[in-house]
Amino acid sequence: MTTNAISKTLCLSALLLGASDAAALDWRNITNGFQIPTEGYSDQAYVVITPDRNWLCVLTTGRGREGDFGQHVASTISTDQGRTWSPLNPIEPANGPEASWVTPLITPSGRVYAFYDYNGDRVSELRGKKIRADMLGWYAFRYSDDHGRTWSERHRLPVRLTACDRTNDWQGAVQIFWGIDKPKVDNGVVMFGFTKLGRYMLDYGEGWFFRSDNLLTESNVEKIRWEMLPEGEFGLRSPEFGSIQEEHNVVPLGGGRWYCIYRTTNGFPCHSYSEDGGRSWSKPEPARYTPGGRVIKTSRACPRLFKCANGRFLLWFHNHGGKTFEGRNPAWLAGGTLREGRIHWSQPELLLYDDNVPTRMSYPDLIEQDGRYWITETQKQLCRVHPLDRALLEGLWTQSEVRKTSRAGLVLDAGERRLRHGDLKFPRLPSLAARAGFTLEFQVKFNELVAGQVLLDARNGAGKGLLVQTTGHPAVELVMSDGFQTNQWRCDSGLITTNRMHHLGIVVDGGPRIITFLVDGIVCDGGSERQYSWGRFSPALSDVNGVAKAKLAPSLRGELRRMRIYNRALRHAELIANRNADL
């Protein structure tokens, strides 16, 4: 089912059912995903597809909290594309040393490798105090030749001692590291990133990469060739971005070129390119949507890269410039295409959300099979897998190409002639209480940027309804009232200018209860003024229909050329396609 079909079904069902029923139809609501078994705590549920077409998932789990003794790595198998799973099969036992942060790789022979942290030296104290030990010790691996049903003896990766280790709390006798990067393959070469720490705990992170040119073909693990890159004593980091530079992960760009992204506490991730197979890297800089373009915002959360079978890329992030572990709900997705050796990222779409705002979903994995896509995520207690709407992904990859006005859900399309009358019969919009949504779209030019210029006023005498007007920032805001309470949100300051025809889109999405603004095809992100520019509205807000006839541009000092209204929340790609078509 396409996004349009899903949206129309949700809108219709929301009118017939209660809000909880409507939420159950929204695939983006994480509670609608299929649960992956855990022991309580859970993290990094990563999947490979075995030759028998089953899904083999490896994950970190335990009966306590993150980092408690008993944390270990395990596997589980699904024969029905994630709907149900086998009982957990320990890769390392829960009563052994801590084992954590497992990532899988499947080879052409069907052998599956599982790489993970292993506290092989059983370190449990530092300066006489008990400590977490899930990032200490050995980089271990086991393999399975029967699709994950049994696992080999344990082996170790040759983690080279570097300057970062020699100055840590143990002066290199113990290494501090972890990895979140699922190994990638490029022309027979395997590479994956991990993060070393220079001080316990979570300080002075830097990126390193294991590379092997024969892992895919060599069955004798003693003969596997490993390189730890970059060459020299220092990993991938830049001092100007602070101590926290971690969770490095990569995708291949072809021809021995690689792209890396990682998290910081600056409100944005950093990225870097390698032109020589990971041996050296460009100086890290804030990750941007396009070279020289806007900085991508995300909090201290894993920005996760994926390369799809079609050669395009996806980036999971949180579209939020916070500097802490918070702000991981909702999750957003951008699509990437390679142009002249650099990845250009699309405008983002909201991917997954939870009604419980403090939920911290992260550490996803992408699964492709038979032309379909799924994504996993965890909130540290539950792991789930979610079927994705392929239309959303295709919309990300083709944003700059599609020039077509969306007709699904279009209930009003008024051009200059109809707008000259100054009022217009206003369509009835679905109730937000039923988890439905709507979209407002304008082509407008301002001759002056003074506050209080009304583009649309569909309120009744009691103030119930919708109002779109300018503010003093300068910006454009939406005011919504159901007669009992009022919610409002505005676009970023400084995007609206005079003497220019602007395309303005306002998406009111009743699923996650979020408002987003697009100005001239760009999704507002808060800029330097705000941490983010998507706004939540109250779950108690209900029917925002006001009058049957709305006022149009009664105080506008400029020109309103077109207005469209949809009785559903459009994807951002659809609004961008509308703008492209109008241009």
URPE-V443270 format. One record per backbone hydrogen bond with DSSP energy under -0.5 kcal/mol. CO is the residue of the C=O (numbers start at 1). NH is the residue of the N-H. Records with the same first field share a line. If there is no record, write none. Layout:
CO=NH, NH
This chain:
2=6
3=7
4=8
5=9
6=10
7=11
8=12
9=13
10=14
11=15
12=16
13=17
18=22
19=23
20=24
21=25
22=25
23=26
25=27
26=29
28=30, 353
29=32
30=33
34=385
36=383
41=39, 62
43=60
44=46
46=58
48=50, 56
50=53
54=50, 56
55=57, 78
56=48
57=76
58=46
59=74
60=43
61=72
62=41
65=68
67=133
68=71
71=99
72=61
73=91, 92
74=59
75=89
76=57
77=86
78=55
80=83
88=90
89=75
93=96
98=119
100=117
103=115
105=113
107=110
111=107
112=144
113=105
114=142
115=103
116=140
117=100
118=120, 138
119=122
124=131
126=129
129=126
133=136
135=177
136=138
138=118, 140
139=157
140=116
141=155
142=114
143=152
144=112
146=149
155=141
157=159
158=160
162=165, 166
163=167
165=168, 172
168=171
170=173
175=137
176=197
178=195
180=182
184=191
186=189
189=186
190=212
191=184
192=210
193=181
194=208
195=178
196=206
199=203
203=198, 199
204=198
206=196
207=236
208=194
209=229
210=192
211=227
212=190
214=217, 218
217=219
219=221
220=223
221=224
227=211, 229
229=209
233=163, 164
235=237
236=207
238=241
239=242
243=205, 245
246=263
249=261
251=259
254=257
256=277
257=253, 254
258=274
259=251
260=272
261=249
262=270
263=246
267=298
268=266
269=287
270=262
271=285
272=260
273=282
274=258
276=279
279=231
280=276
285=271
287=296
289=345
290=293
294=289
296=269
297=319
299=301
302=304
304=316
306=314
308=311
312=308
313=336
314=306
315=334
316=304
317=332
324=300
328=361
331=351, 352
332=317
333=349
334=315
335=346
336=313
337=339, 344
339=342
342=339
343=345
344=337
349=333
352=330, 331
353=30
355=357
356=359
359=361
362=378
365=376
367=374
369=372
372=369
373=388
374=367
375=386
376=365
377=384
378=362
380=42
382=379
383=36
384=377
385=34
386=375
388=390
389=392, 393
390=394
391=395
392=396
393=397
394=398
396=399
398=401, 402
407=410
409=411, 567
412=565
413=415
414=563
415=419
416=420
418=421
419=422
422=552
424=550
431=434, 436
432=435
438=508
439=566
440=506
441=564
442=444, 504
443=561, 562
444=502
445=559
446=499
450=453
452=454
453=470
454=555
455=553
456=468
457=551
458=547
460=463
464=460
465=481
466=458
467=479
468=455, 456
469=477
470=452
471=475
474=494
475=471
476=491
477=469
478=489
479=467
480=487
481=465
485=482
487=480
489=478
492=495
495=497
497=446
500=446, 502
502=444, 504
503=520
504=442
505=518
506=440, 508
507=509, 516
508=438, 510
509=513, 514
513=537
514=509
515=535
516=507
517=524
518=505, 520
519=522
522=519, 524
526=529, 530
531=321
533=517
535=515
538=541
542=432, 544
548=426
550=424
551=457, 553
553=556
556=558
557=447, 448
559=445, 561
562=443
563=414
564=441
565=411, 412
566=439
568=570
571=574, 575
572=576
573=577
574=578
575=579
576=580
577=581
578=582
579=583
